[in-house]
């Protein structure tokens, strides 16, 4: 990952999402504004968390 993705990973909202998904599975429809940093959209955030979980 690089550039924009690195910025996303560093946001408090994304870190909160990672903590949430670490505790148990989560559906995309559960992705609320609490987990989406300004300047990013839900699809972008969801793809990033899926990429991390698959890695």
PDBQT receptor file of N, H, CA, C and O in Angstrom, charges set to zero:
ATOM      1  N   UNK A   1       0.847  -1.180   0.000  1.00  0.00    +0.000 N 
ATOM      2  CA  UNK A   1       0.000   0.000   0.000  1.00  0.00    +0.000 C 
ATOM      3  C   UNK A   1       0.880   1.225   0.000  1.00  0.00    +0.000 C 
ATOM      4  O   UNK A   1       2.042   1.179   0.403  1.00  0.00    +0.000 OA
ATOM      5  N   UNK A   2       0.319   2.303  -0.450  1.00  0.00    +0.000 N 
ATOM      6  H   UNK A   2      -0.625   2.340  -0.777  1.00  0.00    +0.000 HD
ATOM      7  CA  UNK A   2       1.096   3.510  -0.437  1.00  0.00    +0.000 C 
ATOM      8  C   UNK A   2       0.212   4.725  -0.620  1.00  0.00    +0.000 C 
ATOM      9  O   UNK A   2      -0.954   4.609  -0.995  1.00  0.00    +0.000 OA
ATOM     10  N   UNK A   3       0.781   5.899  -0.351  1.00  0.00    +0.000 N 
ATOM     11  H   UNK A   3       1.729   5.994  -0.046  1.00  0.00    +0.000 HD
ATOM     12  CA  UNK A   3       0.087   7.146  -0.574  1.00  0.00    +0.000 C 
ATOM     13  C   UNK A   3      -1.229   7.259   0.168  1.00  0.00    +0.000 C 
ATOM     14  O   UNK A   3      -1.265   7.289   1.398  1.00  0.00    +0.000 OA
ATOM     15  N   UNK A   4      -2.295   7.320  -0.584  1.00  0.00    +0.000 N 
ATOM     16  H   UNK A   4      -2.266   7.295  -1.583  1.00  0.00    +0.000 HD
ATOM     17  CA  UNK A   4      -3.636   7.516  -0.033  1.00  0.00    +0.000 C 
ATOM     18  C   UNK A   4      -4.011   6.406   0.954  1.00  0.00    +0.000 C 
ATOM     19  O   UNK A   4      -4.607   6.675   1.997  1.00  0.00    +0.000 OA
ATOM     20  N   UNK A   5      -3.666   5.175   0.627  1.00  0.00    +0.000 N 
ATOM     21  H   UNK A   5      -3.182   4.956  -0.220  1.00  0.00    +0.000 HD
ATOM     22  CA  UNK A   5      -3.983   4.058   1.520  1.00  0.00    +0.000 C 
ATOM     23  C   UNK A   5      -3.252   4.201   2.851  1.00  0.00    +0.000 C 
ATOM     24  O   UNK A   5      -3.826   3.923   3.904  1.00  0.00    +0.000 OA
ATOM     25  N   UNK A   6      -2.008   4.626   2.813  1.00  0.00    +0.000 N 
ATOM     26  H   UNK A   6      -1.542   4.851   1.957  1.00  0.00    +0.000 HD
ATOM     27  CA  UNK A   6      -1.257   4.829   4.054  1.00  0.00    +0.000 C 
ATOM     28  C   UNK A   6      -1.923   5.890   4.916  1.00  0.00    +0.000 C 
ATOM     29  O   UNK A   6      -1.966   5.763   6.140  1.00  0.00    +0.000 OA
ATOM     30  N   UNK A   7      -2.440   6.932   4.286  1.00  0.00    +0.000 N 
ATOM     31  H   UNK A   7      -2.405   7.035   3.292  1.00  0.00    +0.000 HD
ATOM     32  CA  UNK A   7      -3.152   7.978   5.022  1.00  0.00    +0.000 C 
ATOM     33  C   UNK A   7      -4.393   7.422   5.692  1.00  0.00    +0.000 C 
ATOM     34  O   UNK A   7      -4.688   7.765   6.837  1.00  0.00    +0.000 OA
ATOM     35  N   UNK A   8      -5.117   6.571   4.994  1.00  0.00    +0.000 N 
ATOM     36  H   UNK A   8      -4.877   6.292   4.064  1.00  0.00    +0.000 HD
ATOM     37  CA  UNK A   8      -6.323   5.958   5.541  1.00  0.00    +0.000 C 
ATOM     38  C   UNK A   8      -5.987   5.105   6.761  1.00  0.00    +0.000 C 
ATOM     39  O   UNK A   8      -6.665   5.182   7.786  1.00  0.00    +0.000 OA
ATOM     40  N   UNK A   9      -4.954   4.305   6.647  1.00  0.00    +0.000 N 
ATOM     41  H   UNK A   9      -4.404   4.242   5.815  1.00  0.00    +0.000 HD
ATOM     42  CA  UNK A   9      -4.579   3.401   7.741  1.00  0.00    +0.000 C 
ATOM     43  C   UNK A   9      -4.240   4.154   9.021  1.00  0.00    +0.000 C 
ATOM     44  O   UNK A   9      -4.410   3.623  10.119  1.00  0.00    +0.000 OA
ATOM     45  N   UNK A  10      -3.770   5.361   8.889  1.00  0.00    +0.000 N 
ATOM     46  H   UNK A  10      -3.632   5.792   7.997  1.00  0.00    +0.000 HD
ATOM     47  CA  UNK A  10      -3.337   6.137  10.051  1.00  0.00    +0.000 C 
ATOM     48  C   UNK A  10      -4.469   6.892  10.737  1.00  0.00    +0.000 C 
ATOM     49  O   UNK A  10      -4.249   7.477  11.798  1.00  0.00    +0.000 OA
ATOM     50  N   UNK A  11      -5.659   6.900  10.173  1.00  0.00    +0.000 N 
ATOM     51  H   UNK A  11      -5.838   6.425   9.311  1.00  0.00    +0.000 HD
ATOM     52  CA  UNK A  11      -6.751   7.681  10.762  1.00  0.00    +0.000 C 
ATOM     53  C   UNK A  11      -7.341   6.992  11.992  1.00  0.00    +0.000 C 
ATOM     54  O   UNK A  11      -7.368   5.763  12.068  1.00  0.00    +0.000 OA
ATOM     55  N   UNK A  12      -7.808   7.783  12.945  1.00  0.00    +0.000 N 
ATOM     56  H   UNK A  12      -7.786   8.781  12.883  1.00  0.00    +0.000 HD
ATOM     57  CA  UNK A  12      -8.439   7.192  14.136  1.00  0.00    +0.000 C 
ATOM     58  C   UNK A  12      -9.688   6.373  13.784  1.00  0.00    +0.000 C 
ATOM     59  O   UNK A  12      -9.963   5.354  14.417  1.00  0.00    +0.000 OA
ATOM     60  N   UNK A  13     -10.429   6.815  12.787  1.00  0.00    +0.000 N 
ATOM     61  H   UNK A  13     -10.205   7.643  12.273  1.00  0.00    +0.000 HD
ATOM     62  CA  UNK A  13     -11.639   6.092  12.395  1.00  0.00    +0.000 C 
ATOM     63  C   UNK A  13     -11.302   4.702  11.874  1.00  0.00    +0.000 C 
ATOM     64  O   UNK A  13     -11.973   3.726  12.208  1.00  0.00    +0.000 OA
ATOM     65  N   UNK A  14     -10.261   4.618  11.057  1.00  0.00    +0.000 N 
ATOM     66  H   UNK A  14      -9.715   5.411  10.786  1.00  0.00    +0.000 HD
ATOM     67  CA  UNK A  14      -9.874   3.319  10.504  1.00  0.00    +0.000 C 
ATOM     68  C   UNK A  14      -9.314   2.420  11.601  1.00  0.00    +0.000 C 
ATOM     69  O   UNK A  14      -9.574   1.217  11.604  1.00  0.00    +0.000 OA
ATOM     70  N   UNK A  15      -8.570   2.972  12.506  1.00  0.00    +0.000 N 
ATOM     71  H   UNK A  15      -8.359   3.950  12.503  1.00  0.00    +0.000 HD
ATOM     72  CA  UNK A  15      -8.050   2.176  13.623  1.00  0.00    +0.000 C 
ATOM     73  C   UNK A  15      -9.199   1.634  14.467  1.00  0.00    +0.000 C 
ATOM     74  O   UNK A  15      -9.153   0.495  14.933  1.00  0.00    +0.000 OA
ATOM     75  N   UNK A  16     -10.224   2.450  14.658  1.00  0.00    +0.000 N 
ATOM     76  H   UNK A  16     -10.261   3.375  14.280  1.00  0.00    +0.000 HD
ATOM     77  CA  UNK A  16     -11.419   2.011  15.384  1.00  0.00    +0.000 C 
ATOM     78  C   UNK A  16     -12.094   0.857  14.636  1.00  0.00    +0.000 C 
ATOM     79  O   UNK A  16     -12.558  -0.101  15.255  1.00  0.00    +0.000 OA
ATOM     80  N   UNK A  17     -12.147   0.952  13.313  1.00  0.00    +0.000 N 
ATOM     81  H   UNK A  17     -11.771   1.730  12.810  1.00  0.00    +0.000 HD
ATOM     82  CA  UNK A  17     -12.720  -0.117  12.498  1.00  0.00    +0.000 C 
ATOM     83  C   UNK A  17     -11.913  -1.403  12.632  1.00  0.00    +0.000 C 
ATOM     84  O   UNK A  17     -12.491  -2.483  12.757  1.00  0.00    +0.000 OA
ATOM     85  N   UNK A  18     -10.611  -1.305  12.608  1.00  0.00    +0.000 N 
ATOM     86  H   UNK A  18     -10.141  -0.428  12.507  1.00  0.00    +0.000 HD
ATOM     87  CA  UNK A  18      -9.773  -2.492  12.768  1.00  0.00    +0.000 C 
ATOM     88  C   UNK A  18     -10.000  -3.150  14.122  1.00  0.00    +0.000 C 
ATOM     89  O   UNK A  18     -10.061  -4.376  14.217  1.00  0.00    +0.000 OA
ATOM     90  N   UNK A  19     -10.125  -2.347  15.161  1.00  0.00    +0.000 N 
ATOM     91  H   UNK A  19     -10.075  -1.351  15.084  1.00  0.00    +0.000 HD
ATOM     92  CA  UNK A  19     -10.413  -2.901  16.486  1.00  0.00    +0.000 C 
ATOM     93  C   UNK A  19     -11.758  -3.611  16.489  1.00  0.00    +0.000 C 
ATOM     94  O   UNK A  19     -11.899  -4.691  17.062  1.00  0.00    +0.000 OA
ATOM     95  N   UNK A  20     -12.738  -3.001  15.849  1.00  0.00    +0.000 N 
ATOM     96  H   UNK A  20     -12.624  -2.124  15.383  1.00  0.00    +0.000 HD
ATOM     97  CA  UNK A  20     -14.078  -3.593  15.793  1.00  0.00    +0.000 C 
ATOM     98  C   UNK A  20     -14.059  -4.923  15.042  1.00  0.00    +0.000 C 
ATOM     99  O   UNK A  20     -14.665  -5.894  15.496  1.00  0.00    +0.000 OA
ATOM    100  N   UNK A  21     -13.378  -4.980  13.909  1.00  0.00    +0.000 N 
ATOM    101  H   UNK A  21     -12.886  -4.191  13.541  1.00  0.00    +0.000 HD
ATOM    102  CA  UNK A  21     -13.355  -6.215  13.125  1.00  0.00    +0.000 C 
ATOM    103  C   UNK A  21     -12.494  -7.286  13.788  1.00  0.00    +0.000 C 
ATOM    104  O   UNK A  21     -12.686  -8.476  13.541  1.00  0.00    +0.000 OA
ATOM    105  N   UNK A  22     -11.563  -6.875  14.614  1.00  0.00    +0.000 N 
ATOM    106  H   UNK A  22     -11.407  -5.908  14.814  1.00  0.00    +0.000 HD
ATOM    107  CA  UNK A  22     -10.737  -7.846  15.337  1.00  0.00    +0.000 C 
ATOM    108  C   UNK A  22     -11.563  -8.600  16.380  1.00  0.00    +0.000 C 
ATOM    109  O   UNK A  22     -11.303  -9.768  16.668  1.00  0.00    +0.000 OA
ATOM    110  N   UNK A  23     -12.551  -7.922  16.935  1.00  0.00    +0.000 N 
ATOM    111  H   UNK A  23     -12.762  -6.973  16.701  1.00  0.00    +0.000 HD
ATOM    112  CA  UNK A  23     -13.407  -8.537  17.955  1.00  0.00    +0.000 C 
ATOM    113  C   UNK A  23     -14.398  -9.537  17.365  1.00  0.00    +0.000 C 
ATOM    114  O   UNK A  23     -14.898 -10.403  18.083  1.00  0.00    +0.000 OA
ATOM    115  N   UNK A  24     -14.686  -9.430  16.079  1.00  0.00    +0.000 N 
ATOM    116  H   UNK A  24     -14.280  -8.727  15.496  1.00  0.00    +0.000 HD
ATOM    117  CA  UNK A  24     -15.635 -10.341  15.447  1.00  0.00    +0.000 C 
ATOM    118  C   UNK A  24     -15.976  -9.882  14.047  1.00  0.00    +0.000 C 
ATOM    119  O   UNK A  24     -15.626  -8.775  13.637  1.00  0.00    +0.000 OA
ATOM    120  N   UNK A  25     -16.656 -10.737  13.326  1.00  0.00    +0.000 N 
ATOM    121  H   UNK A  25     -16.940 -11.636  13.659  1.00  0.00    +0.000 HD
ATOM    122  CA  UNK A  25     -16.978 -10.406  11.943  1.00  0.00    +0.000 C 
ATOM    123  C   UNK A  25     -17.921  -9.209  11.873  1.00  0.00    +0.000 C 
ATOM    124  O   UNK A  25     -18.642  -8.899  12.821  1.00  0.00    +0.000 OA
ATOM    125  N   UNK A  26     -17.891  -8.561  10.739  1.00  0.00    +0.000 N 
ATOM    126  H   UNK A  26     -17.305  -8.813   9.969  1.00  0.00    +0.000 HD
ATOM    127  CA  UNK A  26     -18.681  -7.356  10.523  1.00  0.00    +0.000 C 
ATOM    128  C   UNK A  26     -19.143  -7.365   9.082  1.00  0.00    +0.000 C 
ATOM    129  O   UNK A  26     -18.385  -7.741   8.188  1.00  0.00    +0.000 OA
ATOM    130  N   UNK A  27     -20.368  -6.959   8.851  1.00  0.00    +0.000 N 
ATOM    131  H   UNK A  27     -20.983  -6.654   9.577  1.00  0.00    +0.000 HD
ATOM    132  CA  UNK A  27     -20.906  -6.852   7.503  1.00  0.00    +0.000 C 
ATOM    133  C   UNK A  27     -20.707  -5.436   6.981  1.00  0.00    +0.000 C 
ATOM    134  O   UNK A  27     -20.641  -4.482   7.757  1.00  0.00    +0.000 OA
ATOM    135  N   UNK A  28     -20.614  -5.309   5.677  1.00  0.00    +0.000 N 
ATOM    136  H   UNK A  28     -20.667  -6.083   5.047  1.00  0.00    +0.000 HD
ATOM    137  CA  UNK A  28     -20.405  -3.987   5.083  1.00  0.00    +0.000 C 
ATOM    138  C   UNK A  28     -21.525  -3.030   5.481  1.00  0.00    +0.000 C 
ATOM    139  O   UNK A  28     -21.274  -1.841   5.678  1.00  0.00    +0.000 OA
ATOM    140  N   UNK A  29     -22.739  -3.521   5.602  1.00  0.00    +0.000 N 
ATOM    141  H   UNK A  29     -22.942  -4.487   5.443  1.00  0.00    +0.000 HD
ATOM    142  CA  UNK A  29     -23.862  -2.636   5.954  1.00  0.00    +0.000 C 
ATOM    143  C   UNK A  29     -23.727  -2.071   7.374  1.00  0.00    +0.000 C 
ATOM    144  O   UNK A  29     -24.421  -1.118   7.729  1.00  0.00    +0.000 OA
ATOM    145  N   UNK A  30     -22.847  -2.650   8.176  1.00  0.00    +0.000 N 
ATOM    146  H   UNK A  30     -22.283  -3.424   7.888  1.00  0.00    +0.000 HD
ATOM    147  CA  UNK A  30     -22.591  -2.146   9.524  1.00  0.00    +0.000 C 
ATOM    148  C   UNK A  30     -21.533  -1.041   9.540  1.00  0.00    +0.000 C 
ATOM    149  O   UNK A  30     -21.238  -0.473  10.591  1.00  0.00    +0.000 OA
ATOM    150  N   UNK A  31     -20.983  -0.748   8.403  1.00  0.00    +0.000 N 
ATOM    151  H   UNK A  31     -21.223  -1.210   7.549  1.00  0.00    +0.000 HD
ATOM    152  CA  UNK A  31     -19.954   0.290   8.285  1.00  0.00    +0.000 C 
ATOM    153  C   UNK A  31     -20.640   1.659   8.368  1.00  0.00    +0.000 C 
ATOM    154  O   UNK A  31     -21.282   2.101   7.416  1.00  0.00    +0.000 OA
ATOM    155  N   UNK A  32     -20.497   2.311   9.504  1.00  0.00    +0.000 N 
ATOM    156  H   UNK A  32     -19.975   1.952  10.278  1.00  0.00    +0.000 HD
ATOM    157  CA  UNK A  32     -21.145   3.598   9.734  1.00  0.00    +0.000 C 
ATOM    158  C   UNK A  32     -20.145   4.736   9.577  1.00  0.00    +0.000 C 
ATOM    159  O   UNK A  32     -18.946   4.514   9.403  1.00  0.00    +0.000 OA
ATOM    160  N   UNK A  33     -20.658   5.944   9.641  1.00  0.00    +0.000 N 
ATOM    161  H   UNK A  33     -21.631   6.124   9.782  1.00  0.00    +0.000 HD
ATOM    162  CA  UNK A  33     -19.811   7.134   9.512  1.00  0.00    +0.000 C 
ATOM    163  C   UNK A  33     -18.728   7.183  10.593  1.00  0.00    +0.000 C 
ATOM    164  O   UNK A  33     -17.700   7.834  10.407  1.00  0.00    +0.000 OA
ATOM    165  N   UNK A  34     -18.949   6.508  11.711  1.00  0.00    +0.000 N 
ATOM    166  H   UNK A  34     -19.784   5.980  11.862  1.00  0.00    +0.000 HD
ATOM    167  CA  UNK A  34     -17.935   6.472  12.777  1.00  0.00    +0.000 C 
ATOM    168  C   UNK A  34     -16.627   5.848  12.313  1.00  0.00    +0.000 C 
ATOM    169  O   UNK A  34     -15.568   6.118  12.880  1.00  0.00    +0.000 OA
ATOM    170  N   UNK A  35     -16.704   5.014  11.281  1.00  0.00    +0.000 N 
ATOM    171  H   UNK A  35     -17.564   4.795  10.820  1.00  0.00    +0.000 HD
ATOM    172  CA  UNK A  35     -15.531   4.300  10.790  1.00  0.00    +0.000 C 
ATOM    173  C   UNK A  35     -14.979   4.871   9.480  1.00  0.00    +0.000 C 
ATOM    174  O   UNK A  35     -13.993   4.353   8.956  1.00  0.00    +0.000 OA
ATOM    175  N   UNK A  36     -15.591   5.917   8.948  1.00  0.00    +0.000 N 
ATOM    176  H   UNK A  36     -16.392   6.337   9.373  1.00  0.00    +0.000 HD
ATOM    177  CA  UNK A  36     -15.198   6.458   7.644  1.00  0.00    +0.000 C 
ATOM    178  C   UNK A  36     -14.600   7.852   7.824  1.00  0.00    +0.000 C 
ATOM    179  O   UNK A  36     -15.321   8.800   8.134  1.00  0.00    +0.000 OA
ATOM    180  N   UNK A  37     -13.298   7.980   7.632  1.00  0.00    +0.000 N 
ATOM    181  H   UNK A  37     -12.712   7.210   7.380  1.00  0.00    +0.000 HD
ATOM    182  CA  UNK A  37     -12.652   9.287   7.783  1.00  0.00    +0.000 C 
ATOM    183  C   UNK A  37     -13.087  10.249   6.673  1.00  0.00    +0.000 C 
ATOM    184  O   UNK A  37     -13.431   9.834   5.566  1.00  0.00    +0.000 OA
ATOM    185  N   UNK A  38     -13.063  11.534   6.997  1.00  0.00    +0.000 N 
ATOM    186  H   UNK A  38     -12.784  11.871   7.896  1.00  0.00    +0.000 HD
ATOM    187  CA  UNK A  38     -13.352  12.548   5.979  1.00  0.00    +0.000 C 
ATOM    188  C   UNK A  38     -12.408  12.388   4.798  1.00  0.00    +0.000 C 
ATOM    189  O   UNK A  38     -11.214  12.141   4.971  1.00  0.00    +0.000 OA
ATOM    190  N   UNK A  39     -12.952  12.530   3.607  1.00  0.00    +0.000 N 
ATOM    191  H   UNK A  39     -13.922  12.730   3.467  1.00  0.00    +0.000 HD
ATOM    192  CA  UNK A  39     -12.143  12.430   2.404  1.00  0.00    +0.000 C 
ATOM    193  C   UNK A  39     -12.094  11.030   1.811  1.00  0.00    +0.000 C 
ATOM    194  O   UNK A  39     -11.506  10.833   0.748  1.00  0.00    +0.000 OA
ATOM    195  N   UNK A  40     -12.694  10.065   2.472  1.00  0.00    +0.000 N 
ATOM    196  H   UNK A  40     -13.172  10.225   3.336  1.00  0.00    +0.000 HD
ATOM    197  CA  UNK A  40     -12.733   8.683   1.989  1.00  0.00    +0.000 C 
ATOM    198  C   UNK A  40     -14.185   8.263   1.856  1.00  0.00    +0.000 C 
ATOM    199  O   UNK A  40     -15.059   8.813   2.525  1.00  0.00    +0.000 OA
ATOM    200  N   UNK A  41     -14.446   7.290   0.995  1.00  0.00    +0.000 N 
ATOM    201  H   UNK A  41     -13.736   6.843   0.451  1.00  0.00    +0.000 HD
ATOM    202  CA  UNK A  41     -15.809   6.789   0.895  1.00  0.00    +0.000 C 
ATOM    203  C   UNK A  41     -15.880   5.374   1.471  1.00  0.00    +0.000 C 
ATOM    204  O   UNK A  41     -14.858   4.729   1.704  1.00  0.00    +0.000 OA
ATOM    205  N   UNK A  42     -17.098   4.913   1.694  1.00  0.00    +0.000 N 
ATOM    206  H   UNK A  42     -17.929   5.437   1.505  1.00  0.00    +0.000 HD
ATOM    207  CA  UNK A  42     -17.319   3.622   2.349  1.00  0.00    +0.000 C 
ATOM    208  C   UNK A  42     -16.670   2.472   1.586  1.00  0.00    +0.000 C 
ATOM    209  O   UNK A  42     -16.078   1.582   2.195  1.00  0.00    +0.000 OA
ATOM    210  N   UNK A  43     -16.776   2.484   0.258  1.00  0.00    +0.000 N 
ATOM    211  H   UNK A  43     -17.258   3.208  -0.236  1.00  0.00    +0.000 HD
ATOM    212  CA  UNK A  43     -16.188   1.401  -0.528  1.00  0.00    +0.000 C 
ATOM    213  C   UNK A  43     -14.674   1.341  -0.370  1.00  0.00    +0.000 C 
ATOM    214  O   UNK A  43     -14.092   0.263  -0.255  1.00  0.00    +0.000 OA
ATOM    215  N   UNK A  44     -14.059   2.492  -0.366  1.00  0.00    +0.000 N 
ATOM    216  H   UNK A  44     -14.532   3.368  -0.460  1.00  0.00    +0.000 HD
ATOM    217  CA  UNK A  44     -12.601   2.577  -0.210  1.00  0.00    +0.000 C 
ATOM    218  C   UNK A  44     -12.169   2.026   1.159  1.00  0.00    +0.000 C 
ATOM    219  O   UNK A  44     -11.201   1.270   1.256  1.00  0.00    +0.000 OA
ATOM    220  N   UNK A  45     -12.890   2.411   2.201  1.00  0.00    +0.000 N 
ATOM    221  H   UNK A  45     -13.676   3.024   2.123  1.00  0.00    +0.000 HD
ATOM    222  CA  UNK A  45     -12.585   1.954   3.554  1.00  0.00    +0.000 C 
ATOM    223  C   UNK A  45     -12.806   0.453   3.662  1.00  0.00    +0.000 C 
ATOM    224  O   UNK A  45     -11.982  -0.257   4.238  1.00  0.00    +0.000 OA
ATOM    225  N   UNK A  46     -13.910  -0.033   3.112  1.00  0.00    +0.000 N 
ATOM    226  H   UNK A  46     -14.579   0.544   2.644  1.00  0.00    +0.000 HD
ATOM    227  CA  UNK A  46     -14.229  -1.457   3.187  1.00  0.00    +0.000 C 
ATOM    228  C   UNK A  46     -13.175  -2.294   2.460  1.00  0.00    +0.000 C 
ATOM    229  O   UNK A  46     -12.741  -3.327   2.971  1.00  0.00    +0.000 OA
ATOM    230  N   UNK A  47     -12.765  -1.855   1.281  1.00  0.00    +0.000 N 
ATOM    231  H   UNK A  47     -13.117  -1.016   0.866  1.00  0.00    +0.000 HD
ATOM    232  CA  UNK A  47     -11.743  -2.587   0.527  1.00  0.00    +0.000 C 
ATOM    233  C   UNK A  47     -10.427  -2.632   1.296  1.00  0.00    +0.000 C 
ATOM    234  O   UNK A  47      -9.725  -3.642   1.271  1.00  0.00    +0.000 OA
ATOM    235  N   UNK A  48     -10.096  -1.548   1.974  1.00  0.00    +0.000 N 
ATOM    236  H   UNK A  48     -10.667  -0.727   1.995  1.00  0.00    +0.000 HD
ATOM    237  CA  UNK A  48      -8.853  -1.522   2.749  1.00  0.00    +0.000 C 
ATOM    238  C   UNK A  48      -8.901  -2.517   3.914  1.00  0.00    +0.000 C 
ATOM    239  O   UNK A  48      -7.936  -3.241   4.159  1.00  0.00    +0.000 OA
ATOM    240  N   UNK A  49     -10.025  -2.546   4.626  1.00  0.00    +0.000 N 
ATOM    241  H   UNK A  49     -10.809  -1.958   4.427  1.00  0.00    +0.000 HD
ATOM    242  CA  UNK A  49     -10.118  -3.474   5.762  1.00  0.00    +0.000 C 
ATOM    243  C   UNK A  49     -10.143  -4.918   5.268  1.00  0.00    +0.000 C 
ATOM    244  O   UNK A  49      -9.573  -5.793   5.921  1.00  0.00    +0.000 OA
ATOM    245  N   UNK A  50     -10.778  -5.185   4.149  1.00  0.00    +0.000 N 
ATOM    246  H   UNK A  50     -11.241  -4.474   3.619  1.00  0.00    +0.000 HD
ATOM    247  CA  UNK A  50     -10.769  -6.532   3.597  1.00  0.00    +0.000 C 
ATOM    248  C   UNK A  50      -9.351  -6.945   3.199  1.00  0.00    +0.000 C 
ATOM    249  O   UNK A  50      -8.941  -8.082   3.435  1.00  0.00    +0.000 OA
ATOM    250  N   UNK A  51      -8.618  -6.031   2.603  1.00  0.00    +0.000 N 
ATOM    251  H   UNK A  51      -8.951  -5.108   2.411  1.00  0.00    +0.000 HD
ATOM    252  CA  UNK A  51      -7.236  -6.313   2.207  1.00  0.00    +0.000 C 
ATOM    253  C   UNK A  51      -6.370  -6.681   3.399  1.00  0.00    +0.000 C 
ATOM    254  O   UNK A  51      -5.548  -7.594   3.322  1.00  0.00    +0.000 OA
ATOM    255  N   UNK A  52      -6.555  -5.974   4.492  1.00  0.00    +0.000 N 
ATOM    256  H   UNK A  52      -7.223  -5.232   4.555  1.00  0.00    +0.000 HD
ATOM    257  CA  UNK A  52      -5.785  -6.269   5.707  1.00  0.00    +0.000 C 
ATOM    258  C   UNK A  52      -6.190  -7.629   6.274  1.00  0.00    +0.000 C 
ATOM    259  O   UNK A  52      -5.332  -8.412   6.680  1.00  0.00    +0.000 OA
ATOM    260  N   UNK A  53      -7.459  -7.903   6.302  1.00  0.00    +0.000 N 
ATOM    261  H   UNK A  53      -8.156  -7.266   5.972  1.00  0.00    +0.000 HD
ATOM    262  CA  UNK A  53      -7.926  -9.172   6.865  1.00  0.00    +0.000 C 
ATOM    263  C   UNK A  53      -7.473 -10.364   6.027  1.00  0.00    +0.000 C 
ATOM    264  O   UNK A  53      -7.231 -11.446   6.562  1.00  0.00    +0.000 OA
ATOM    265  N   UNK A  54      -7.360 -10.168   4.725  1.00  0.00    +0.000 N 
ATOM    266  H   UNK A  54      -7.556  -9.289   4.290  1.00  0.00    +0.000 HD
ATOM    267  CA  UNK A  54      -6.923 -11.258   3.837  1.00  0.00    +0.000 C 
ATOM    268  C   UNK A  54      -5.424 -11.497   3.911  1.00  0.00    +0.000 C 
ATOM    269  O   UNK A  54      -4.945 -12.590   3.610  1.00  0.00    +0.000 OA
ATOM    270  N   UNK A  55      -4.697 -10.482   4.306  1.00  0.00    +0.000 N 
ATOM    271  H   UNK A  55      -5.086  -9.594   4.550  1.00  0.00    +0.000 HD
ATOM    272  CA  UNK A  55      -3.224 -10.559   4.301  1.00  0.00    +0.000 C 
ATOM    273  C   UNK A  55      -2.679 -11.455   5.384  1.00  0.00    +0.000 C 
ATOM    274  O   UNK A  55      -1.464 -11.614   5.500  1.00  0.00    +0.000 OA
TER     275      UNK A  55
